[in-house]
Amino acid sequence: MKKKAGLITSFAVITTLLIACGDTEDASLPTEEADGAENNGAETVHDDSYEELASMYQPLGNMEIPEDNPMTDETIELGKTMFFDPRLSGDDSLSCASCHIPALGYGDGKPVFEGFEGVEGPRNTPTIINSGYYTSLFWDGRADSLEAQALGPIESPIEMNQDLDELVVQLAAIDGYVDMFEEAFDDEVTVENIGKALAAFQRTIVIDDTPFDHFLAGDYSALTEEELKGMELFAGDAGCISCHSGPNLSDDSFHNIGMETGDEGRYEVTGDEADKGVFRTPGLYGIAHRSPYMHNGSLETLEEVIDYYDHGGDDHPNKSALMEELNLTEEEKEALHAFLMALSGESPHVDVPALPED
């Protein structure tokens, strides 16, 4: 695959030419003045090139909050409390945090989730980090809001296996929850309010203060030379940005990357043949905290993920035309890995709340 001239390489070449010109064409300048002119010129070239690189990406920006579910302290606290409460499951054994473990990047560290009574699920647990930025949720996009997503696992027979109407009755019998719902919504316990509170809490789980964010904000010293090379490859020859684009580094769309797992993906939602084996593009913020990777958790490390894309994926008959061999060098793979690490930041910390007593 023909390689484009690298921005980082260009920096070095242009800077060298400027220094050479300073030595031969303007010998009348005093040495310190000439050095200053050369350095200022080099910095200008660097800044222009950095701005060009940064322009290929979009800052994360503010999360869109639904008008009917404002982010109040009371709603967030209620959602956090329920998130950690195993009474939301059919046998009082599983909470949302059983699969979305804060210490594991809000995943569970397993290839596929372990659900009700130990049932092995079909897919990897998606992280909830920056989930409030998505326009569709789950690997197959079957939920169009975080409020809808929050309720799905609770009533799924293979996840938490709880009847939602029964959950309302159960929570309404707990005085502490009755008070919390009243404070949050000026209303009683309802299925809708359960979903709203859980969604409000999930919207607080955000990574937005990484070296990458600082670079986009104009701090061009925030990334190392290797990370910059990876950032350039990501948007250039490696083609990652074809799908991992937009503020959350996800195009909020669905693609077949060639994995032959027997999972029909979005086809199960739409019934469209074009959606067979197609899955949602995950965002990349916090990626280092949440292995394993892919919808089936089949790749343990980011190095394996990079190798998978480098060889163009596997041979699913519906594989996207975007999946091509990259033939990256080891140095380029290491640079991509470094850039992905620069997207990871710190996983948000949450103190486990005290649960209302029965």
N, C-alpha and C positions, 0 to 999 in steps of 0.2 A: 504494500500500500504506500503510495507516494506520500512522503512526509512534508508538511509545511515548514517553512523556516520558523524557528521558535522565537517567541518574543524575548525570552530570557537571553538566548544567544545573541539576539540583535542588540540588547543592551550593551553586552561586552564589546561587540564589534564597533558600535557607534562611539562608545566611550574611548576605545583605543584610537580610532581615527581622529577624534577631537584632540587627544593628547599629542598625537603625531603632528597635527597641523600647528598646535601651539609651539612645538619645538622648532619648526622649520619656516613658518610663514610670518611670524610676528616676533622676531628676535629683539626688536626695539623695546618691547615691554619689559619692565623690571620683572625679575623672577617671581616674586610674591604676587604681583598683579596678574601675571600670566597664569600662575597656578590657580588663583581665585577665579579668573575668567573661565578656565577649563573646567573647574569643579562646578561652577554655576551652570555651565552649559550641559555638563553631564547630568546634573540633578534635574534640569528641565526635561532632557530626553527621557530619563527614568520616569519622572512624574507623568509625562504624556503617555508613555507605554503602559504604566500601571493603570492609568485612567482607562485606557483602551481595554485592558484585560478586565478591569472591574466592570466595565459597561456591558460585558457579556453575561453578567449575572444580575439578579434582582435582590435588593435587601429584603429581609424577612418582613419588616413592616408590622403594622398593627393587625391583630386578629379581628375578624368580623364577628361581632357578638349579636345574636338574635334579639330583636326588640322585645320579644315576649319572654326572654330569659336573661335579664340583666345580671351582671356579676356582682352580687352583694356578698358581704362577709358572711351573712347568715346562710345564704344558699350554698356557698362554697363549703362552709363548715359542715352543713348537713350532708352534702355530697361526699365529702371526705370521710365522714363517720360511716356512711353506708358502704363506701368503697372497701373499708376494712372489716365489715361486719359479716361473718359467715351465716348469719340468720337470713341473708338474702338467697341462700341456696335451699333446695328442697329438703336436705337432711341436716342443715345447719353446720356443714363441714367445710364449705368453700366460700370464700369471698372473692371480690374482683381482684384483690391483691394476691390471691393464691396463684394467679397466672401473671398478673402485672406487678411484679415484685420490684419495688424501688431500687434495691441494691443490684438488680440485674438489668438496669436500663428500662424498667417497666415492661420487661418480657419475663420469661421463666427459665431461660437457659437450656431449654429442651428442643429437640428437633420439631416435635409436634406437642400440642398441649395435652395435659392429663385432666380429664373432666370428671363428671359425676361417677362416683363409685369406681374411680380408677380407669374409666374408659379412655382409650387413646384416641385423640382427635385426629382429623385428617390433615390439619395444617399447623404451621408455626404460629405462635402467639404474636400478633403485631404489638409493637410498643405503643403506648399512648402519648409518648413525647411529641409535642407539636401537632397532636391529632386535631386540635381545633382549627388548623389551617386547611384541612381537607374538605373537599366538596362531596366526597363519597367515602364511605367507610367499609371495613372488612376487605379481605383480599379480593373478593369478587364484586365489591361495590354495591352490595345489596341494601345498604342503609344510606340515605341521602342527608342525614344530619347526625350530629353527635348525640342528640337526645334519643333518636331511634336506635343508634348503635348501642347506647348504654343499656337498653332494655333487652336487646337480642340475646346475649349470653345468659342472662338470668333465666329466661324461659326456655332456652334450648335444652332438649332432653339429654344431650351428651355433654353439656357444660355445667350449668348450675341447677337445672331441672326444677325450677320453681314456678308454680302458677302465679301469674301476676296479681290476679284478683285475691288469691289467698295471701299473697305477700302484703297487700294493702290491709287486710284484716289483721294480720300478725303484727305489723308495725303500729297500727292504730291501737293495739292493746298495750303498747309500751308508752308509758306517760312521757318519758324523755323525748321520744320521737314525735309524739303529738305536739309537744311544746316547740320542738325544733321546726316542724313543718309550719306551725302557726307563725313563728318568727320569720321564717324564710319567705313564705308565700301569702301570709294572712289567710290561710286556707288549711283544710284538713289533708290527711294522707290520701293521695290519689296516684294512679299509675303514671299519669302525665307529670306530676310533680316529682315523683321518684326519678324519672328520666331526666328532667330538667336539672335537678340537684346534682346528679352524677355527672352530667355533661358540664355543668359549671365548674365542678372540681377538676375534671380532666382538662379543661381549658387553662388551668393554672400550671400545668406540667409543661413547661416551655424551656427550650434551650435557645438562647438568642444572643449570647455574649461570648462567641468563639473568636479565635484569631481571624477567621474568615470574615466575620461580621465587622471586626475592627478594620480590616483591609478595605472592605466595601465602603466604610465610613470615611476613608481617606488616610488611615494610618498605614502607610505603605511599608513600614518596618515590622508590621504584625506577623508577616509570613516569612519563613526562611526561603533561601534560594531554591531548595529542593521542593518545598511546598508550592512555591510559585510555578515551578516547572510542572508539577502535578496539576495545578489549577489550569495552566495553559493546555496541557494534554486533555484534561477533562472536557474543556470547551472546544478542543481542536481535534487532533488526530484520533484520540480514543473514542470520541463521539458520545461520551456519557451524557452530555447535556441535551442530546436528542430526546431523552426521556426524563432525565433528572434536571429539569429546568424549572423556572418559576421561583417565587420567594422561598418555598419550603423544599426546593430541589426535588420536586416531583411535578410532573405535568398533569397530575390528577386524572390520568388516563390509564388505559389498560393495554398490555402487550404480551405476546407469547415470546419468551426468550429461549425457546427450544427444549425445555425440560420435559422429558417423557415420563410422567409420574402416574398417569391414569386419572389424575384429577382434571375435570373438565372446566374448572375455573368459572369465569363469568358466564359461560354458556348455560350453567345451571340456573342463572338468574334471567337471562334474556331469551334463551332458546335459539339464538342466532348462531349458525354454523361458524361464522367468522370469529366468534368468541370462544371457540374451543381451546382450552389450555391457556387462556388469556387471564392475566392477573394485574391488579393495580400496581402502579409504580410507587414504591415506598419513598418517603422523604429520607434524607440522609443525616439530618441533625442528630447528634448523639449516637452515631452508628457504631462507634467502638465499644459502646456499653452493652450491646444487645445481640451478641452472637447466640446461636447460629443463625445463618442467613438463608434467604429464599423462602418461598411460600411453604416448602416442605422441610425447611431447616436442614437441608442436605449438605450445606457448605459451612464448615466450622469456623473458618478464619477469613479475614478480608483478603489475604493473599490468595486463598482459593477462589474467592469471588472474582478477583482481578484475572486470574488464570482462566476461569470459565469464560469470561467475556473476551479474553485475548484469543482464545481458539474458536470464537464464534458460536459458542453454545452447543447444545446437542441437536438432535435431528427430528424434533417434533414436526409432523407434516404441515402444521399451521404456523411455523416459526416466522417471526417478523423479518421483513427484508432489511431492517436496521441491524440485524445480528450478522456481522461479518467478521472474518478473521482480522485481527489488528496487527499481529506480528510485532508486538512491543518488545523492546530490549529490557533486560533485567533492570537497568538503571531507570527506564521509564516506568516500569511497574513499581519500583520503590518510590518514585516521585508521586505516582498516583496514590499509593498507600499513605504517604506522608500528608498529602492534601486531605484525604479522607479523615485522617486523625485530627487534622486542624479544624474539621467540621464538628468534632465530637463534644467539645466543651465539658462542663461538669454536669453529671446527671442530677436533676433536681431532688433535693432532700425533703422528705415529709415526715413529720413526727406523727406516729400512730396515735390516734385519739382514743380517749376513754369511750367505751360504748355504753349507751343507755341500758340500764338494768331492766330485766323483765318485770 
